[in-house]
Amino acid sequence: MIFDELRRWPDVEAHGLVAVDAADRLILDESAERRASAEPGDIVVINDAYGALTLGAAHAGASGIRTHVDALTGERALEANASRVGLTGRYRALALDAELVNGARIVLLRLPRSLDALRDIAGLIAAHADPHVVVVAGGRLKHMSVSMNAVLSEHFAQLDISHARQKSRVLLARAPRDGPDPAPAAARVEGLEVRAYGGAFAGARLDIGTRLLLDSLPVPPIGGTPEDPYIDLACGTGIVGAWMATQRPDAHVYACDQSSVAVASARATMLANGVENRVEVARDDMLSTRPSSSASLVALNPPFHSAAAVTELIAPRMFADVARVLRPGGQLWCVWNSGLKYRPLLARTIGPTEQVARNAKFTVTVSTRR
Ligand SMILES: C[S@@+](CC[C@H](N)C(=O)[O-])C[C@H]1O[C@@H](n2cnc3c(N)ncnc32)[C@H](O)[C@@H]1O
């Protein structure tokens, strides 16, 4: 089977971090009979992590598969896996919008952990899929809750639940109804308008670590130009970038995140604050598209998840990319959970690192590129 050949690369790889799991296998097994009679274009995959669902379906004969992967590293892993197993061209990667699900008859859905994300996805499918669509939605039991049944039931009149297998389960949703297109949650936070589609980090709220970062972060007179914008790395809803843009009304900002839900949210946040002309929002893996030695200021609240797995491997990679992009004398302002003890790592990777704020849970440091 092709599963043995699938990898997470270019996402982090380490012992215990897998590219395919029991929930992927269960979703494919529970949908096999329906997929056998599918026409090209009938099958849609949502939230595939590294391509197991898309390529599992393609390997069984499906073509014209439409796929949405939220994380850019996951989308690139799917591409690399497809070429490794010779299944390139059997799917198209699309954004989470009407084109993805229009007329779909079978949807293979890897359940997101966030109920708001599930609500957005369920609404979108119900709004645009074929009336006879079957949604085969699965996950690991430890990431599932009965609230997911309730959310799916808001938009599907029939819900059946599989037996659990290898600590995984599948929900089968049919008879779509009342589907709205996703709209971002909106809130006013610390004088800023925040917009969040389901699944964006912290929703339309200010995370307590981010709050400590904003309380400390200066908007210096250098940088903030179109060539040297302030950088909001791993921007989530864009709250840090919007804050920097509103603090200095002529400042240019570059905000990026690898999650497509985050990017859509950050774009909506910038529009809501009227700073969209000065803030470029990009879907990027770390700062891969920024030139080396070009930036004066990067702000970062780093992630500690890769797909559903908690891992400490991502932040060191991000710090290394920040070190590449900062010019000598440029600064990284970073907030981190104090238990992670990032200070020596920051000093080693970037340069002299000072603590500027600390509370019961978080530390903010500034590291100056040597
Ligand atoms: C802790 S959240 C911070 C969000 C936002 N800056 C805030 O403070 O509210 C971390 C963010 O990192 C993003 N992320 C994870 N891996 C990434 C990568 N390789 N490149 C860019 N962003 C990434 C996640 O999608 C998430 O939005």
The ligand as an SDF file (V2000), in Angstrom:
LIG
                    3D

 27 29  0  0  0  0  0  0  0  0999 V2000
    0.5170   30.8860   18.6560 C   0  0  0  0  0  0  0  0  0  0  0  0
   -0.2200   31.2690   17.1000 S   0  0  0  0  0  0  0  0  0  0  0  0
    0.0540   33.0300   17.0270 C   0  0  0  0  0  0  0  0  0  0  0  0
   -0.9700   33.7670   16.1960 C   0  0  0  0  0  0  0  0  0  0  0  0
   -0.9470   35.3010   16.3150 C   0  0  0  0  0  0  0  0  0  0  0  0
    0.3630   35.8440   16.0020 N   0  0  0  0  0  0  0  0  0  0  0  0
   -1.3670   35.7410   17.7050 C   0  0  0  0  0  0  0  0  0  0  0  0
   -0.4790   36.0670   18.4950 O   0  0  0  0  0  0  0  0  0  0  0  0
   -2.5780   35.7280   17.9810 O   0  0  0  0  0  0  0  0  0  0  0  0
    0.9380   30.5620   15.9970 C   0  0  0  0  0  0  0  0  0  0  0  0
    0.6050   30.6190   14.5120 C   0  0  0  0  0  0  0  0  0  0  0  0
    1.6990   29.9900   13.8180 O   0  0  0  0  0  0  0  0  0  0  0  0
    1.1890   29.4950   12.6020 C   0  0  0  0  0  0  0  0  0  0  0  0
    2.1890   28.5890   12.0050 N   0  0  0  0  0  0  0  0  0  0  0  0
    2.4620   27.3110   12.3400 C   0  0  0  0  0  0  0  0  0  0  0  0
    3.4540   26.8160   11.5810 N   0  0  0  0  0  0  0  0  0  0  0  0
    3.8160   27.8070   10.7200 C   0  0  0  0  0  0  0  0  0  0  0  0
    4.7730   27.9140    9.6680 C   0  0  0  0  0  0  0  0  0  0  0  0
    5.5680   26.8880    9.3520 N   0  0  0  0  0  0  0  0  0  0  0  0
    4.8740   29.0900    8.9950 N   0  0  0  0  0  0  0  0  0  0  0  0
    4.0560   30.1340    9.3090 C   0  0  0  0  0  0  0  0  0  0  0  0
    3.1210   30.0820   10.2930 N   0  0  0  0  0  0  0  0  0  0  0  0
    3.0040   28.9510   10.9910 C   0  0  0  0  0  0  0  0  0  0  0  0
   -0.1130   28.8640   13.0290 C   0  0  0  0  0  0  0  0  0  0  0  0
   -0.9660   28.6690   11.9020 O   0  0  0  0  0  0  0  0  0  0  0  0
   -0.6500   29.8900   14.0410 C   0  0  0  0  0  0  0  0  0  0  0  0
   -1.5140   30.8150   13.4130 O   0  0  0  0  0  0  0  0  0  0  0  0
  1  2  1  0
  2  3  1  0
  2 10  1  0
  3  4  1  0
  4  5  1  0
  5  6  1  0
  5  7  1  0
  7  8  2  0
  7  9  1  0
 10 11  1  0
 11 12  1  0
 11 26  1  0
 12 13  1  0
 13 14  1  0
 13 24  1  0
 14 15  1  0
 14 23  1  0
 15 16  2  0
 16 17  1  0
 17 18  1  0
 17 23  2  0
 18 19  1  0
 18 20  2  0
 20 21  1  0
 21 22  2  0
 22 23  1  0
 24 25  1  0
 24 26  1  0
 26 27  1  0
M  CHG  2   2   1   9  -1
M  END
$$$$
